[in-house]
Every structure is written in structure tokens, then in C-alpha cells.
């Protein structure tokens, strides 16, 4: 094996190709790619260009560098996870004999529980978007179904019936069916009366008829969070709110796992710790 094969940039490309072959989500591949790019750039300033030259102390100093540049402990831990995955791949393919990242520990930080909106908060959000049919349907669909923002952006008219929404498979996420309650259906019907005529099949479109992008959905909701006086909330807060409130309404963990598309039941079960004292004895799916 030549030195060129062990060049950091070359092995980085091999790593990305490996992730793609493994069927990893595009967002995961992009995140890993950026983290490794940043690490390689840091190493280049120290004249380190070969994977065999990387030592544990180089990774430790990179951690320190991130901290000095105001990265949160959570961000540092995520970047370290990317680096560890990268070097495990290199060792598994015999590009290195020793894994320099194996002995490097993750920084300890407190995991913040999911942000769950109260009834007062999500009603205030609903009031703030009342005069905007497109944003109103965005809020209702996220709040009443718990779907991901990317799934919402990819929804097409054909995916929606009177009683359910079909979430099509995407990358590592399999297809699933989500119940459609009356509040969400009413918001959809209202939006369709305002939706511009367009050749696009996307449910959500711009004024010019082009599909609405994830970044547009995110920026719009952040603006309305501020208008509604809701602090420390993100788009995922609506998904968290759906899960928590349905579990409080007594819906089974397995049912909610299926609706929101969690791969592991344990992911859904974590929410029980947040709501266990308020769980209704009468199981049901509740309209928020």
C-alpha cells in the first residue's frame, strides 16, 4: 500500500464512499464529511497529511481547539464520534494498525430533555399562523402527526387521503402510514383552496408554484415561534410535543413508535420518563 493510499484526503473519500454503500442517510453523510474535513484542515496546519501519522494527542488537541472556539460539549462529542467512526473504518480496512481515536474519551455533558410545548404554547402558535393557510397547515401536520420536517417537505397530493397520510420510503427510512385527524384534514382542505395552480405535485409550494424547501419551512416556523412568544423551541419541538401528548393520552408506545417512524422502541420509551405521572388510564389518540 502506497503513501498516497494513506493520505488523509484520499482516505476521507474512501470513508464517504463506504458510508454511501452502507446506505447511510444523506444528512448523516454530509455531517460526517464536514466533521472529518474540519479535522483534516486542523491537522494540515500541523503538517500532518497521512492517517498513519495521527496520534491520540492530536485528537485531544483538536477537542481542546474546538472548546476554545466556543463549540458546545454536545457538538464536540458529535465531531469526536465522526472521527472515531472514521478511524474504525480505517482500521477495518487495514489502512492503519492502531486506532488513535480509541483511547480518546467523549466530553461529558448533560443531555437536555426534548422541548415539549404546553397547550397554551401550541395554541398560541396556532393563533399566530391563523391568517397564513400554508403555515397553518405546516403547524397542524407537524403537531397532529409527529412527522419529520423532511417528510413534510416531500409530501405530495397523492400521499393524502381523507383518513391517512402515506409517508413514502426515503433513504434508510421505510414507508409508513400516519393517521389523519380532523384538525389536520381541515387545515389541508383550507390550504388547498389557496394553493397556487402549478404542475408540481408537492403539497407545499411557494407563491410561484415551486416545492417549498425544508429551510423555508424551518425559517418560517422560527419566525412564528417568536411571534407567539415561544422560547427555546425548534421545529422538532412539534414532533416531541406530538409524541409526549399522545403518550399522556394513553396511546401505546408501540403505536406511537410506528406512527412517528422511530427505528427503536427505546427511542419512544424515553418520552415516558417525561410524562409518566400524567398518563391517562384510557388509551386513545388525542387531537391536539
Helices and strands as residue ranges (DSSP letters): G 4-6, H 8-21, H 26-44, G 51-53, H 56-68, H 73-92, H 119-128, H 133-145, H 149-154, G 157-159, E 164-167, E 176-179, H 182-194, H 214-227, H 236-248, H 253-260, H 265-269, H 272-275, G 276-278
